[in-house]
């Protein structure tokens, strides 16, 4: 972690550049961090879960507005 005096030639900077450098404001001052990209490891369990989720999304999209409203009401009770 690097502490900055003036990030990016400005008073304040926040956000990421090219998904590698992340600028933020902390209690201790401005910081810039090197962000490592996460590996998207595709496992059998993850693939199965994504398939189930996609199936549920497909079913939801096939419902009409009245049916969706019924489910939303049921979910909020």
Biotite code that builds the C-alpha atoms (Angstrom):
import biotite.structure as struc

atoms = struc.array([
    struc.Atom([0.000, 0.000, 0.000], chain_id="A", res_id=1, res_name="UNK", atom_name="CA", element="C"),
    struc.Atom([1.327, 3.404, -0.973], chain_id="A", res_id=2, res_name="UNK", atom_name="CA", element="C"),
    struc.Atom([0.280, 6.648, 0.705], chain_id="A", res_id=3, res_name="UNK", atom_name="CA", element="C"),
    struc.Atom([-0.051, 9.594, -1.645], chain_id="A", res_id=4, res_name="UNK", atom_name="CA", element="C"),
    struc.Atom([0.347, 13.322, -1.223], chain_id="A", res_id=5, res_name="UNK", atom_name="CA", element="C"),
    struc.Atom([-1.671, 14.299, -4.308], chain_id="A", res_id=6, res_name="UNK", atom_name="CA", element="C"),
    struc.Atom([-3.166, 11.403, -6.257], chain_id="A", res_id=7, res_name="UNK", atom_name="CA", element="C"),
    struc.Atom([-3.213, 11.817, -10.033], chain_id="A", res_id=8, res_name="UNK", atom_name="CA", element="C"),
    struc.Atom([-2.270, 15.511, -9.776], chain_id="A", res_id=9, res_name="UNK", atom_name="CA", element="C"),
    struc.Atom([-5.577, 16.318, -8.051], chain_id="A", res_id=10, res_name="UNK", atom_name="CA", element="C"),
    struc.Atom([-7.041, 17.054, -4.638], chain_id="A", res_id=11, res_name="UNK", atom_name="CA", element="C"),
    struc.Atom([-8.700, 13.670, -4.429], chain_id="A", res_id=12, res_name="UNK", atom_name="CA", element="C"),
    struc.Atom([-8.942, 10.519, -6.562], chain_id="A", res_id=13, res_name="UNK", atom_name="CA", element="C"),
    struc.Atom([-10.944, 7.342, -6.201], chain_id="A", res_id=14, res_name="UNK", atom_name="CA", element="C"),
    struc.Atom([-11.670, 4.391, -8.440], chain_id="A", res_id=15, res_name="UNK", atom_name="CA", element="C"),
    struc.Atom([-9.606, 2.042, -10.575], chain_id="A", res_id=16, res_name="UNK", atom_name="CA", element="C"),
    struc.Atom([-7.419, 2.409, -13.623], chain_id="A", res_id=17, res_name="UNK", atom_name="CA", element="C"),
    struc.Atom([-7.348, -0.498, -16.063], chain_id="A", res_id=18, res_name="UNK", atom_name="CA", element="C"),
    struc.Atom([-8.470, -2.841, -13.269], chain_id="A", res_id=19, res_name="UNK", atom_name="CA", element="C"),
    struc.Atom([-4.958, -2.744, -11.801], chain_id="A", res_id=20, res_name="UNK", atom_name="CA", element="C"),
    struc.Atom([-4.525, 0.414, -9.707], chain_id="A", res_id=21, res_name="UNK", atom_name="CA", element="C"),
    struc.Atom([-7.190, 1.385, -7.207], chain_id="A", res_id=22, res_name="UNK", atom_name="CA", element="C"),
    struc.Atom([-7.219, 4.835, -5.636], chain_id="A", res_id=23, res_name="UNK", atom_name="CA", element="C"),
    struc.Atom([-9.107, 5.457, -2.406], chain_id="A", res_id=24, res_name="UNK", atom_name="CA", element="C"),
    struc.Atom([-9.424, 7.860, 0.486], chain_id="A", res_id=25, res_name="UNK", atom_name="CA", element="C"),
    struc.Atom([-8.903, 6.312, 3.932], chain_id="A", res_id=26, res_name="UNK", atom_name="CA", element="C"),
    struc.Atom([-8.755, 7.692, 7.459], chain_id="A", res_id=27, res_name="UNK", atom_name="CA", element="C"),
    struc.Atom([-4.975, 7.699, 7.153], chain_id="A", res_id=28, res_name="UNK", atom_name="CA", element="C"),
    struc.Atom([-5.043, 9.609, 3.840], chain_id="A", res_id=29, res_name="UNK", atom_name="CA", element="C"),
    struc.Atom([-5.072, 8.874, 0.116], chain_id="A", res_id=30, res_name="UNK", atom_name="CA", element="C"),
    struc.Atom([-3.950, 5.428, -0.976], chain_id="A", res_id=31, res_name="UNK", atom_name="CA", element="C"),
    struc.Atom([-3.237, 3.560, -4.171], chain_id="A", res_id=32, res_name="UNK", atom_name="CA", element="C"),
    struc.Atom([-3.279, -0.244, -4.224], chain_id="A", res_id=33, res_name="UNK", atom_name="CA", element="C"),
    struc.Atom([-2.236, -2.779, -6.821], chain_id="A", res_id=34, res_name="UNK", atom_name="CA", element="C"),
    struc.Atom([-5.238, -5.013, -7.510], chain_id="A", res_id=35, res_name="UNK", atom_name="CA", element="C"),
    struc.Atom([-4.531, -8.553, -8.602], chain_id="A", res_id=36, res_name="UNK", atom_name="CA", element="C"),
    struc.Atom([-7.099, -9.957, -10.987], chain_id="A", res_id=37, res_name="UNK", atom_name="CA", element="C"),
    struc.Atom([-9.111, -12.852, -9.626], chain_id="A", res_id=38, res_name="UNK", atom_name="CA", element="C"),
    struc.Atom([-8.883, -16.108, -11.496], chain_id="A", res_id=39, res_name="UNK", atom_name="CA", element="C"),
    struc.Atom([-12.230, -17.414, -12.695], chain_id="A", res_id=40, res_name="UNK", atom_name="CA", element="C"),
    struc.Atom([-11.749, -21.066, -11.789], chain_id="A", res_id=41, res_name="UNK", atom_name="CA", element="C"),
    struc.Atom([-14.489, -23.081, -13.420], chain_id="A", res_id=42, res_name="UNK", atom_name="CA", element="C"),
    struc.Atom([-15.332, -26.059, -11.247], chain_id="A", res_id=43, res_name="UNK", atom_name="CA", element="C"),
    struc.Atom([-18.043, -28.667, -11.635], chain_id="A", res_id=44, res_name="UNK", atom_name="CA", element="C"),
    struc.Atom([-19.965, -27.270, -8.641], chain_id="A", res_id=45, res_name="UNK", atom_name="CA", element="C"),
    struc.Atom([-19.778, -23.718, -10.003], chain_id="A", res_id=46, res_name="UNK", atom_name="CA", element="C"),
    struc.Atom([-20.963, -24.814, -13.445], chain_id="A", res_id=47, res_name="UNK", atom_name="CA", element="C"),
    struc.Atom([-23.876, -26.711, -11.870], chain_id="A", res_id=48, res_name="UNK", atom_name="CA", element="C"),
    struc.Atom([-24.885, -23.672, -9.790], chain_id="A", res_id=49, res_name="UNK", atom_name="CA", element="C"),
    struc.Atom([-24.712, -21.348, -12.813], chain_id="A", res_id=50, res_name="UNK", atom_name="CA", element="C"),
    struc.Atom([-26.866, -23.773, -14.803], chain_id="A", res_id=51, res_name="UNK", atom_name="CA", element="C"),
    struc.Atom([-29.497, -23.854, -12.036], chain_id="A", res_id=52, res_name="UNK", atom_name="CA", element="C"),
    struc.Atom([-29.495, -20.062, -11.812], chain_id="A", res_id=53, res_name="UNK", atom_name="CA", element="C"),
    struc.Atom([-29.852, -19.681, -15.589], chain_id="A", res_id=54, res_name="UNK", atom_name="CA", element="C"),
    struc.Atom([-32.795, -22.099, -15.558], chain_id="A", res_id=55, res_name="UNK", atom_name="CA", element="C"),
    struc.Atom([-34.538, -20.095, -12.823], chain_id="A", res_id=56, res_name="UNK", atom_name="CA", element="C"),
    struc.Atom([-33.957, -16.835, -14.732], chain_id="A", res_id=57, res_name="UNK", atom_name="CA", element="C"),
    struc.Atom([-35.464, -18.442, -17.812], chain_id="A", res_id=58, res_name="UNK", atom_name="CA", element="C"),
    struc.Atom([-38.540, -19.551, -15.848], chain_id="A", res_id=59, res_name="UNK", atom_name="CA", element="C"),
    struc.Atom([-38.926, -16.076, -14.316], chain_id="A", res_id=60, res_name="UNK", atom_name="CA", element="C"),
    struc.Atom([-38.770, -14.426, -17.740], chain_id="A", res_id=61, res_name="UNK", atom_name="CA", element="C"),
    struc.Atom([-41.579, -16.689, -18.967], chain_id="A", res_id=62, res_name="UNK", atom_name="CA", element="C"),
    struc.Atom([-43.990, -15.438, -16.281], chain_id="A", res_id=63, res_name="UNK", atom_name="CA", element="C"),
    struc.Atom([-46.472, -12.688, -17.093], chain_id="A", res_id=64, res_name="UNK", atom_name="CA", element="C"),
    struc.Atom([-46.682, -9.455, -15.061], chain_id="A", res_id=65, res_name="UNK", atom_name="CA", element="C"),
    struc.Atom([-49.497, -10.755, -12.810], chain_id="A", res_id=66, res_name="UNK", atom_name="CA", element="C"),
    struc.Atom([-47.606, -13.927, -11.930], chain_id="A", res_id=67, res_name="UNK", atom_name="CA", element="C"),
    struc.Atom([-44.425, -11.963, -11.206], chain_id="A", res_id=68, res_name="UNK", atom_name="CA", element="C"),
    struc.Atom([-46.381, -9.607, -8.931], chain_id="A", res_id=69, res_name="UNK", atom_name="CA", element="C"),
    struc.Atom([-47.824, -12.583, -7.023], chain_id="A", res_id=70, res_name="UNK", atom_name="CA", element="C"),
    struc.Atom([-44.343, -14.003, -6.442], chain_id="A", res_id=71, res_name="UNK", atom_name="CA", element="C"),
    struc.Atom([-42.979, -10.609, -5.380], chain_id="A", res_id=72, res_name="UNK", atom_name="CA", element="C"),
    struc.Atom([-45.864, -10.170, -2.919], chain_id="A", res_id=73, res_name="UNK", atom_name="CA", element="C"),
    struc.Atom([-45.286, -13.670, -1.561], chain_id="A", res_id=74, res_name="UNK", atom_name="CA", element="C"),
    struc.Atom([-41.563, -12.976, -1.192], chain_id="A", res_id=75, res_name="UNK", atom_name="CA", element="C"),
    struc.Atom([-42.129, -9.739, 0.742], chain_id="A", res_id=76, res_name="UNK", atom_name="CA", element="C"),
    struc.Atom([-44.458, -11.285, 3.326], chain_id="A", res_id=77, res_name="UNK", atom_name="CA", element="C"),
])
